């Protein structure tokens, strides 16, 4: 039987678009993330907290190219 790797999922609110309103807990989650799925309406400066090897995938209406 193979060992299963368990992870956690966090929902981090970006507020009204001002990165300075991100909570410390939200920043900590972004700094430790392996994968970020973000709404394309969120301020992309928030992704600067992610580690270099973190995969960041856009979602939402604008992310679909429609």
C-alpha positions in Angstrom: 0.0 0.0 0.0 1.4 3.4 -1.0 1.7 6.2 1.5 -0.8 9.0 0.9 0.3 12.6 1.1 -2.3 14.7 2.9 -2.5 18.5 2.4 -4.6 21.4 3.5 -6.7 23.8 1.6 -7.0 27.4 2.7 -9.4 30.0 1.3 -7.7 33.4 1.5 -9.8 36.5 1.0 -8.1 39.3 -0.9 -10.5 42.0 0.4 -11.4 44.9 -1.9 -8.2 44.6 -4.0 -5.7 46.4 -1.8 -2.8 44.0 -1.0 -2.0 45.9 2.2 -5.3 44.6 3.6 -4.3 40.9 3.4 -4.1 39.3 6.9 -0.9 37.9 8.3 -2.5 34.5 8.2 -3.3 34.9 4.6 0.3 36.0 3.8 1.6 33.0 5.7 -0.6 30.6 3.7 0.6 32.1 0.4 4.2 31.9 1.5 3.9 28.2 2.1 1.7 27.3 -0.8 2.6 24.7 -3.4 -0.4 25.5 -5.6 -2.5 28.7 -5.7 -5.8 28.9 -7.6 -6.6 32.6 -7.8 -9.5 34.7 -9.1 -8.3 36.8 -12.0 -10.1 39.8 -10.4 -7.7 39.6 -7.4 -4.7 41.9 -7.3 -1.8 39.9 -8.8 0.6 41.5 -6.5 -0.6 39.0 -3.9 1.2 36.3 -5.9 4.5 37.9 -5.0 4.2 36.2 -1.6 4.2 32.8 -3.2 7.4 30.7 -3.3 9.2 30.6 -6.7 8.3 26.9 -7.3 4.6 27.5 -6.5 2.2 26.7 -9.3 -0.3 29.6 -9.7 -3.4 28.9 -11.9 -5.9 31.6 -12.7 -9.7 31.0 -12.6 -12.8 33.0 -13.0 -14.4 34.5 -16.1 -11.4 36.5 -17.2 -9.2 33.4 -16.7 -11.2 31.5 -19.3 -10.4 33.9 -22.0 -14.0 34.7 -22.7 
